[in-house]
Amino acid sequence: MEDIPSEHNSDYINYNDDFSSTQKIMPATREMVDQLIASDQIVIFSKTRCPYCKMAKQVFESLKKEYTAIELDERDDAEEIQSILGEITGARTVPRVFVKGECLGGGTDIKKLYDSGELQNKF
């Protein structure tokens, strides 16, 4: 059996579609994601209709904390960004919430951190 070429490695397969496809990550997209995470205090990679994304944003709004929301369903490079998030965090799902460069997880994780008071201690 032939070896599978590296561009078909499972890290590049888009698991969120009804079909499998390969996704190559452009260096400019990687740089943009890395720069956002490093430079903005709160970054939420989100989709506009996702209830967990809305929950995460509402937590920060209740804390009166400004955040940068990257709405993936409004971007042409959404699949690339989700692949990058998968590499960085181990999960491609949204939301992916970063505070001061640290990934805190998704919507449920943010809500739990808020309810326990741990999220407020990050500021």
Secondary structure, DSSP 8 states (H G I E B T S, - for coil): -----GGGSGGGB-TTSSS--B----HHHHHHHHHHHHH-SEEEEE-TT-HHHHHHHHHHHHTT---EEEEGGG-TTHHHHHHHHHHHHS---S-EEEETTEEEESHHHHHHHHHHTTTGGG-
